[in-house]
Amino acid sequence: MSLASAMNSSVSGLTAQATKLSSIGDNISNSSTTGYKATTTAFSSLVNGGTSATNTQSVTQSGDLASTSSETDLAISGDGYFVVQDDSGNIFLTRQGDFSVDESGYLVNSSGYTLMGYSYDNGEPASVINGFDGLEPVKVSTDTVTASATTKGTLTGNLDSASDIVTGDTPSSNATDSTYTFKSSVVAYDAQGSATQYDLYYTKTADNEWQVSVYRNDEASTDNDTSSFPYTNGELGSTTLSFDSDGSLADGSESAVTFTDATTGQTVALDLSAITQTATSNTMSGSVNGSAASSSSDYTIGSDGVISTVSSDGTTTNMYKIALATVASPDNMEEVGGTAYRVDADSGTVVVGFAGTGSFGTIQSSTLESSNVDLASELSDMIASQRAYSANSKVFQTAADMLDTVINMVR
């Protein structure tokens, strides 16, 4: 090896070790950065002697998960990356889940990237598996007012088999002297959250046979002192229940009553299949879906990425479903600032989905993924790199001294 070659090799060694020391410095400085992925340096020999260094990030290596006190701190347990957007609308992937609500109500991490997800405005979201179409910034609001219309309900209870059979006008006739066996009421809600009470009349018309009629409570007669009949717009719906000798609904019997309220325009189906007929008192209970208008006071983030608001009355409403994404070669994604990555040709086609489905991991709220930097290893590598740097400088100095000697011989 000539002196010039030795000097060139030592210079390339100095440059390569400087590259490694630079990556070590980045790793150490980001050892506490949420979701940061350590940079490793690979060396390769050159044809004409010497070495070159290339830095790569270990993107696929996860860091430890640590619990926090913030609901919006998110971590992915398993594979996948959060889809985020910068102020210019550019889309990136990241594992940095230290999100917080900004002044406009959006979830933004400490690097300034906004979390992306699918809205529930048009029903259950479906992901675009090979692109970011349909995603929108996730906005969490705790001061919105929501309501949900009633569409169905379930009634449970008992009808007294010892009750007398009604022989006169029944509630279905809506006559002033209508007679019934038992009455209950249920409250339903329209799309704006307004409550409406419905009266349900249960009338024993024969052995093991009961007629069920539904009326709107605010249409009850105010001129009749002895009953609510007649109702202004008449019966909304009715059905007939038939029971076996054991008190359960007979095969082939109706098991629901469905009615449409012309005032609200909504149709409600009440399931009556759990009602029995035994020789004990008349009782009735049940529940319906839907909710009154109420303000949202809190929100929750599930392991499946569903963000739901919790209203002051305790009901929940799904708002967004957080999207996760991955690529065929995550380590080849282009690194951008703020521990985020851009999908490019080297990383492969993006795949978008939801937490807990396919190969994607689950989302943990009140949790952050720590940096995957091993500080002890970085310090050890720094010492080794420093010594290699010094050794390369000695080679250069020695070759330079030898060259001086050759020059002096010529003189």
Phi and psi in degrees as a GROMACS rama.xvg file:
@    title "Ramachandran Plot"
@    xaxis  label "Phi"
@    yaxis  label "Psi"
@TYPE xy
-74.738  163.229  SER-2
-62.6011  -37.9841  LEU-3
-64.2553  -40.2018  ALA-4
-65.233  -40.6367  SER-5
-63.0017  -40.5151  ALA-6
-66.5909  -41.1551  MET-7
-64.4487  -41.0586  ASN-8
-63.1242  -42.6577  SER-9
-66.3999  -36.4424  SER-10
-64.3851  -42.444  VAL-11
-64.9076  -35.1007  SER-12
-64.6948  -41.8623  GLY-13
-61.4474  -43.5818  LEU-14
-63.8782  -42.8864  THR-15
-65.3243  -42.6967  ALA-16
-68.05  -33.2434  GLN-17
-65.0104  -37.7139  ALA-18
-62.5468  -43.3625  THR-19
-65.6318  -43.0073  LYS-20
-61.2036  -33.3041  LEU-21
-65.4889  -43.1358  SER-22
-68.0735  -36.7857  SER-23
-62.6695  -41.276  ILE-24
-62.356  -41.6743  GLY-25
-62.0013  -43.6736  ASP-26
-63.244  -44.7495  ASN-27
-65.8604  -41.1611  ILE-28
-68.7601  -24.0497  SER-29
-106.298  17.6455  ASN-30
-63.4691  -19.0952  SER-31
-110.822  9.70345  SER-32
-82.5299  126.705  THR-33
-59.7349  127.395  THR-34
72.7173  6.7829  GLY-35
-70.0459  140.259  TYR-36
-109.782  127.439  LYS-37
-64.1049  145.446  ALA-38
-95.9025  132.816  THR-39
-114.174  150.697  THR-40
-112.019  126.738  THR-41
-110.507  134.982  ALA-42
-104.609  145.374  PHE-43
-141.22  144.365  SER-44
-79.8141  151.075  SER-45
-99.4661  151.734  LEU-46
-59.335  -40.7262  VAL-47
-92.0658  16.2063  ASN-48
99.4284  155.592  GLY-49
91.9598  -167.381  GLY-50
-146.634  160.566  THR-51
-130.781  156.89  SER-52
-125.167  140.458  ALA-53
-130.054  130.541  THR-54
-94.9779  134.626  ASN-55
-134.441  152.491  THR-56
-101.508  139.173  GLN-57
-84.4822  70.0568  SER-58
-64.4351  -34.9385  VAL-59
-78.7236  -10.0737  THR-60
-86.381  117.491  GLN-61
-79.1604  152.837  SER-62
-94.2923  172.686  GLY-63
-68.4152  150.422  ASP-64
-96.883  134.713  LEU-65
-127.685  135.892  ALA-66
-74.8553  146.474  SER-67
-132.31  179.98  THR-68
-102.555  2.02172  SER-69
-101.765  127.397  SER-70
-60.12  -30.9183  GLU-71
-90.276  1.0836  THR-72
-76.8666  120.03  ASP-73
-123.417  142.401  LEU-74
-136.299  151.492  ALA-75
-103.621  119.574  ILE-76
-93.8782  96.4134  SER-77
121.271  -156.166  GLY-78
-84.0346  155.796  ASP-79
121.153  163.499  GLY-80
-137.196  146.124  TYR-81
-68.782  142.93  PHE-82
-94.9506  124.576  VAL-83
-130.597  166.327  VAL-84
-135.267  140.727  GLN-85
-90.7208  -177.246  ASP-86
-64.8854  -20.6212  ASP-87
-92.8347  0.668057  SER-88
89.0334  5.64803  GLY-89
-75.9198  140.614  ASN-90
-99.5991  135.876  ILE-91
-137.569  169.554  PHE-92
-114.909  147.246  LEU-93
-157.156  158.554  THR-94
-108.808  3.79728  ARG-95
-80.8686  100.266  GLN-96
-105.317  24.1639  GLY-97
-82.2264  68.7455  ASP-98
-85.0147  150.277  PHE-99
-144.923  162.33  SER-100
-84.9088  121.137  VAL-101
-82.9193  -176.026  ASP-102
-65.2841  -18.113  GLU-103
-98.3785  -0.371102  SER-104
94.4778  4.49227  GLY-105
-90.2215  152.306  TYR-106
-86.0774  114.908  LEU-107
-128.775  135.31  VAL-108
-85.8222  176.734  ASN-109
-67.7458  -14.919  SER-110
-91.1595  1.00363  SER-111
91.3085  9.11027  GLY-112
-91.4379  138.99  TYR-113
-95.4171  132.774  THR-114
-68.7588  140.535  LEU-115
-112.695  148.707  MET-116
-161.491  -178.411  GLY-117
-105.225  136.757  TYR-118
-83.4895  151.634  SER-119
-91.6137  8.05172  TYR-120
-57.5937  -32.4383  ASP-121
-110.963  28.5292  ASN-122
98.5663  -166.855  GLY-123
-59.7509  123.999  GLU-124
-68.8681  150.815  PRO-125
-129.377  133.129  ALA-126
-81.4034  150.268  SER-127
-88.7385  103.856  VAL-128
-65.5549  -23.2322  ILE-129
-119.889  29.444  ASN-130
-174.877  178.588  GLY-131
-103.41  10.8825  PHE-132
-62.0838  141.96  ASP-133
90.2148  -13.4519  GLY-134
-77.6401  147.819  LEU-135
-144.323  155.379  GLU-136
-57.8204  136.337  PRO-137
-80.5977  119.864  VAL-138
-115.295  119.538  LYS-139
-103.545  122.46  VAL-140
-124.092  133.462  SER-141
-106.658  10.5363  THR-142
-125.452  18.0559  ASP-143
-83.5037  154.62  THR-144
-109.086  124.932  VAL-145
-123.199  157.66  THR-146
-148.679  156.871  ALA-147
-139.583  130.355  SER-148
-76.9625  144.18  ALA-149
-77.3923  132.062  THR-150
-124.846  -21.6126  THR-151
-155.567  165.316  LYS-152
-163.782  172.173  GLY-153
-134.217  131.499  THR-154
-112.511  136.246  LEU-155
-129.433  148.578  THR-156
160.604  -163.638  GLY-157
-137.118  143.942  ASN-158
-112.112  128.353  LEU-159
-68.3396  114.842  ASP-160
-68.0198  -17.5259  SER-161
-86.4763  1.13123  ALA-162
-66.0208  150.293  SER-163
-71.6321  150.49  ASP-164
-77.6043  131.043  ILE-165
-81.0904  126.892  VAL-166
-109.903  -13.9585  THR-167
-89.7784  -156.538  GLY-168
-64.3711  133.553  ASP-169
-97.8734  167.666  THR-170
-55.2992  -28.4054  PRO-171
-61.2838  -24.2363  SER-172
-78.1387  -19.0018  SER-173
56.3845  31.2983  ASN-174
-86.0088  155.976  ALA-175
-57.725  -36.9226  THR-176
-98.9248  25.6374  ASP-177
-58.17  138.892  SER-178
-118.841  142.299  THR-179
-141.609  169.487  TYR-180
-95.5525  -41.836  THR-181
-152.585  150.669  PHE-182
-136.206  140.708  LYS-183
-140.741  171.587  SER-184
-136.197  156.845  SER-185
-140.841  143.432  VAL-186
-103.906  129.871  VAL-187
-122.081  167.956  ALA-188
-127.063  142.967  TYR-189
-90.0322  -176.57  ASP-190
-63.8423  -21.7001  ALA-191
-95.5817  2.96953  GLN-192
87.1281  7.99871  GLY-193
-76.506  138.285  SER-194
-89.4474  140.993  ALA-195
-131.973  130.666  THR-196
-96.1384  132.858  GLN-197
-114.518  135.268  TYR-198
-94.0204  130.175  ASP-199
-115.294  124.323  LEU-200
-107.425  132.006  TYR-201
-114.869  120.518  TYR-202
-127.34  124.006  THR-203
-79.8185  112.206  LYS-204
-103.443  -13.2264  THR-205
-167.071  171.616  ALA-206
-59.3579  128.149  ASP-207
63.0866  22.8765  ASN-208
-136.68  130.243  GLU-209
-132.656  139.213  TRP-210
-99.3421  134.396  GLN-211
-117.083  124.839  VAL-212
-124.956  144.918  SER-213
-120.341  133.945  VAL-214
-134.916  157.208  TYR-215
-85.5366  124.114  ARG-216
-60.656  -38.9703  ASN-217
-76.2298  2.93684  ASP-218
-104.066  7.81006  GLU-219
-66.1355  151.484  ALA-220
-67.2133  139.444  SER-221
-105.52  -1.25117  THR-222
-98.3279  -10.1632  ASP-223
-104.485  117.109  ASN-224
-78.8406  -18.0798  ASP-225
-101.878  -17.0292  THR-226
-155.763  175.677  SER-227
-89.1888  -5.89936  SER-228
-85.3383  149.442  PHE-229
-84.6452  151.435  PRO-230
-84.56  145.684  TYR-231
-54.0885  -53.1905  THR-232
-104.91  13.8777  ASN-233
77.053  -169.872  GLY-234
-69.6047  136.616  GLU-235
-87.2827  -32.4874  LEU-236
-172.449  159.726  GLY-237
-156.541  162.449  SER-238
-157.245  169.274  THR-239
-123.479  127.711  THR-240
-102.234  132.184  LEU-241
-118.009  135.029  SER-242
-116.796  148.561  PHE-243
-79.9052  173.933  ASP-244
-66.3753  -19.5475  SER-245
-87.8153  1.55842  ASP-246
93.4374  -3.28979  GLY-247
-94.8221  162.723  SER-248
-61.7894  136.819  LEU-249
-74.1666  153.6  ALA-250
-60.7942  133.663  ASP-251
88.3854  -6.79729  GLY-252
-73.3015  151.151  SER-253
-60.889  146.484  GLU-254
-133.243  12.9088  SER-255
-155.994  158.43  ALA-256
-127.162  128.332  VAL-257
-119.512  133.988  THR-258
-140.78  154.401  PHE-259
-118.137  126.864  THR-260
-92.879  112.095  ASP-261
-65.0725  -26.731  ALA-262
-69.9218  -44.7526  THR-263
-95.0645  -19.0626  THR-264
77.4171  9.72131  GLY-265
-103.977  149.993  GLN-266
-109.414  131.666  THR-267
-122.96  131.681  VAL-268
-112.633  121.957  ALA-269
-106.753  122.866  LEU-270
-82.1328  122.106  ASP-271
-111.213  10.5134  LEU-272
-66.4338  -18.6124  SER-273
-91.6879  0.961357  ALA-274
-77.0287  138.541  ILE-275
-117.648  167.648  THR-276
-129.711  104.992  GLN-277
-134.278  169.972  THR-278
-82.4161  64.4727  ALA-279
-146.522  178.343  THR-280
-63.3037  155.274  SER-281
-73.3584  125.745  ASN-282
-140.221  152.397  THR-283
-154.065  137.03  MET-284
-146.643  176.282  SER-285
162.614  -170.495  GLY-286
-153.621  158.268  SER-287
-131.602  158.441  VAL-288
-82.5294  -176.691  ASN-289
89.5645  163.426  GLY-290
-153.818  155.871  SER-291
-72.5041  163.538  ALA-292
-65.4771  126.838  ALA-293
-153.007  154.46  SER-294
-82.9837  148.892  SER-295
-83.415  127.942  SER-296
-110.42  -9.76921  SER-297
-162.498  176.722  ASP-298
-148.7  157.421  TYR-299
-129.118  154.438  THR-300
-126.626  114.793  ILE-301
-84.438  168.715  GLY-302
-66.6127  -18.5874  SER-303
-89.0638  3.45589  ASP-304
86.3102  6.41224  GLY-305
-80.3941  124.866  VAL-306
-100.406  119.885  ILE-307
-122.934  139.376  SER-308
-87.1626  145.66  THR-309
-111.897  114.231  VAL-310
-77.2301  166.76  SER-311
-63.5754  -20.9835  SER-312
-92.7202  6.03295  ASP-313
94.0221  -7.7464  GLY-314
-79.1948  152.648  THR-315
-114.758  147.295  THR-316
-132.843  123.323  THR-317
-70.6812  131.85  ASN-318
-110.143  -52.4881  MET-319
-139.438  158.381  TYR-320
-122.902  117.712  LYS-321
-65.6696  134.327  ILE-322
-91.305  142.244  ALA-323
-116.784  154.21  LEU-324
-144.252  159.165  ALA-325
-152.748  171.161  THR-326
-135.177  167.706  VAL-327
-64.7221  -37.0743  ALA-328
-130.229  80.9775  SER-329
-58.6683  -33.9135  PRO-330
-67.1147  -13.9235  ASP-331
-99.8993  6.35182  ASN-332
-67.153  151.406  MET-333
-81.4719  124.186  GLU-334
-76.6798  134.439  GLU-335
-122.104  176.641  VAL-336
-63.5213  154.75  GLY-337
76.4315  35.8654  GLY-338
48.7202  41.2171  THR-339
-118.358  161.585  ALA-340
-136.185  144.232  TYR-341
-102.272  133.203  ARG-342
-75.2264  129.402  VAL-343
-137.308  -173.959  ASP-344
-63.1898  -33.343  ALA-345
-70.3085  -29.8341  ASP-346
-84.3618  -19.9974  SER-347
97.6076  175.083  GLY-348
-68.1763  138.49  THR-349
-76.23  144.825  VAL-350
-121.814  123.814  VAL-351
-111.647  138.61  VAL-352
-160.941  -157.647  GLY-353
-123.327  154.711  PHE-354
-59.1479  137.596  ALA-355
82.0628  3.61791  GLY-356
-118.075  148.54  THR-357
56.7583  -131.697  GLY-358
-91.7232  0.208442  SER-359
-76.8104  144.824  PHE-360
-78.5455  -173.967  GLY-361
-101.014  159.536  THR-362
-99.1478  130.623  ILE-363
-111.786  120.648  GLN-364
-81.5931  158.502  SER-365
56.019  36.914  SER-366
-144.878  144.51  THR-367
-129.034  146.733  LEU-368
-90.2293  122.442  GLU-369
-75.3545  167.551  SER-370
-61.752  146.779  SER-371
-90.8481  15.7967  ASN-372
-73.2606  128.994  VAL-373
-95.5784  102.266  ASP-374
-61.6129  -38.8028  LEU-375
-63.2708  -42.0092  ALA-376
-65.8161  -38.2823  SER-377
-63.8776  -41.2474  GLU-378
-66.2642  -38.0438  LEU-379
-65.6323  -43.8126  SER-380
-63.5044  -34.8431  ASP-381
-64.1215  -40.3896  MET-382
-65.8461  -43.7119  ILE-383
-64.8029  -40.4298  ALA-384
-67.3289  -37.5458  SER-385
-62.9024  -41.9636  GLN-386
-67.396  -40.1077  ARG-387
-64.3034  -37.7081  ALA-388
-63.1199  -44.7828  TYR-389
-64.0045  -39.4207  SER-390
-64.5634  -41.3483  ALA-391
-63.7196  -36.3919  ASN-392
-67.7873  -33.6584  SER-393
-66.9009  -38.604  LYS-394
-61.2602  -45.6565  VAL-395
-62.0877  -44.1075  PHE-396
-65.0259  -41.1282  GLN-397
-65.1779  -43.8882  THR-398
-62.652  -38.0901  ALA-399
-65.6883  -39.8426  ALA-400
-65.3478  -40.9555  ASP-401
-64.969  -37.7383  MET-402
-65.4588  -38.2514  LEU-403
-60.7878  -39.1403  ASP-404
-63.4989  -42.7875  THR-405
-62.9454  -41.9494  VAL-406
-64.3541  -39.4446  ILE-407
-67.3607  -33.0062  ASN-408
-64.8115  -36.7105  MET-409
-65.9423  -36.332  VAL-410
